[in-house]
Amino acid sequence: MNGRDLYYLLAAFLQSKLLAPNLTATLYHKPPTAAFPYYSAGFYHLQSGVYHLHGTQLGDETSVTISPDGQ
């Protein structure tokens, strides 16, 4: 998957285009006792209100920061 495709996939998740809105809300809900940053649904949730992910595979390194509305 290239970077553009990854963005479209992540944005679709955050905009409830792949799961029902109630399921999306459950995935990205911050537990009341969670400290920042916390991890859920593949993302680190940062205190600034954005999501961040990072990973490597087969020599490629990916880093993504995306807003809750998929921007």
C-alpha positions as YAML, in Angstrom:
chain: A
units: angstrom
residues:
- id: 1
  name: MET
  ca: [0.00, 0.00, 0.00]
- id: 2
  name: ASN
  ca: [1.38, 3.42, -0.83]
- id: 3
  name: GLY
  ca: [1.05, 6.49, 1.40]
- id: 4
  name: ARG
  ca: [-1.96, 7.86, -0.45]
- id: 5
  name: ASP
  ca: [-3.86, 4.57, -0.09]
- id: 6
  name: LEU
  ca: [-2.96, 4.42, 3.61]
- id: 7
  name: TYR
  ca: [-4.36, 7.92, 4.12]
- id: 8
  name: TYR
  ca: [-7.62, 7.02, 2.37]
- id: 9
  name: LEU
  ca: [-7.98, 3.86, 4.46]
- id: 10
  name: LEU
  ca: [-7.31, 5.64, 7.77]
- id: 11
  name: ALA
  ca: [-9.59, 8.55, 6.86]
- id: 12
  name: ALA
  ca: [-12.38, 6.12, 5.92]
- id: 13
  name: PHE
  ca: [-12.07, 4.43, 9.33]
- id: 14
  name: LEU
  ca: [-12.19, 7.74, 11.19]
- id: 15
  name: GLN
  ca: [-15.13, 9.01, 9.12]
- id: 16
  name: SER
  ca: [-17.19, 5.84, 9.84]
- id: 17
  name: LYS
  ca: [-17.18, 4.80, 6.19]
- id: 18
  name: LEU
  ca: [-16.02, 1.25, 6.99]
- id: 19
  name: LEU
  ca: [-17.77, 0.59, 10.30]
- id: 20
  name: ALA
  ca: [-21.01, 1.86, 11.77]
- id: 21
  name: PRO
  ca: [-20.57, 5.15, 13.66]
- id: 22
  name: ASN
  ca: [-21.22, 3.51, 17.04]
- id: 23
  name: LEU
  ca: [-18.47, 0.93, 16.37]
- id: 24
  name: THR
  ca: [-16.05, 3.64, 15.26]
- id: 25
  name: ALA
  ca: [-16.80, 5.60, 18.45]
- id: 26
  name: THR
  ca: [-16.13, 2.49, 20.53]
- id: 27
  name: LEU
  ca: [-12.75, 1.93, 18.83]
- id: 28
  name: TYR
  ca: [-11.55, 5.48, 19.37]
- id: 29
  name: HIS
  ca: [-13.07, 6.16, 22.79]
- id: 30
  name: LYS
  ca: [-10.59, 7.30, 25.43]
- id: 31
  name: PRO
  ca: [-11.09, 5.37, 28.67]
- id: 32
  name: PRO
  ca: [-11.55, 7.82, 31.59]
- id: 33
  name: THR
  ca: [-8.50, 6.43, 33.40]
- id: 34
  name: ALA
  ca: [-6.16, 6.46, 30.37]
- id: 35
  name: ALA
  ca: [-3.13, 8.72, 30.53]
- id: 36
  name: PHE
  ca: [-1.67, 10.45, 27.46]
- id: 37
  name: PRO
  ca: [-0.53, 9.13, 25.15]
- id: 38
  name: TYR
  ca: [-2.67, 6.01, 25.11]
- id: 39
  name: TYR
  ca: [-3.06, 3.33, 22.45]
- id: 40
  name: SER
  ca: [-6.20, 1.97, 20.83]
- id: 41
  name: ALA
  ca: [-7.32, 0.80, 17.38]
- id: 42
  name: GLY
  ca: [-3.80, 1.06, 15.95]
- id: 43
  name: PHE
  ca: [-3.19, 4.64, 17.01]
- id: 44
  name: TYR
  ca: [-1.46, 6.50, 19.78]
- id: 45
  name: HIS
  ca: [-3.88, 9.19, 20.92]
- id: 46
  name: LEU
  ca: [-1.95, 12.36, 21.67]
- id: 47
  name: GLN
  ca: [-2.97, 15.06, 24.13]
- id: 48
  name: SER
  ca: [-3.17, 17.57, 21.27]
- id: 49
  name: GLY
  ca: [-6.17, 15.61, 19.97]
- id: 50
  name: VAL
  ca: [-4.54, 13.93, 16.97]
- id: 51
  name: TYR
  ca: [-3.78, 10.27, 16.33]
- id: 52
  name: HIS
  ca: [-0.31, 8.98, 15.53]
- id: 53
  name: LEU
  ca: [1.03, 5.66, 14.27]
- id: 54
  name: HIS
  ca: [4.48, 4.44, 13.37]
- id: 55
  name: GLY
  ca: [5.78, 1.18, 12.00]
- id: 56
  name: THR
  ca: [8.35, -0.56, 9.85]
- id: 57
  name: GLN
  ca: [8.07, -3.46, 7.46]
- id: 58
  name: LEU
  ca: [10.50, -4.86, 4.89]
- id: 59
  name: GLY
  ca: [12.79, -1.85, 5.23]
- id: 60
  name: ASP
  ca: [10.07, 0.78, 4.84]
- id: 61
  name: GLU
  ca: [9.18, 3.08, 7.69]
- id: 62
  name: THR
  ca: [5.78, 4.70, 8.03]
- id: 63
  name: SER
  ca: [4.78, 7.55, 10.31]
- id: 64
  name: VAL
  ca: [1.29, 9.04, 10.27]
- id: 65
  name: THR
  ca: [-0.40, 11.83, 12.17]
- id: 66
  name: ILE
  ca: [-4.10, 12.29, 11.40]
- id: 67
  name: SER
  ca: [-6.93, 14.25, 12.99]
- id: 68
  name: PRO
  ca: [-10.06, 12.61, 14.41]
- id: 69
  name: ASP
  ca: [-12.03, 13.81, 11.37]
- id: 70
  name: GLY
  ca: [-9.60, 12.14, 8.93]
- id: 71
  name: GLN
  ca: [-7.65, 15.21, 7.80]
...
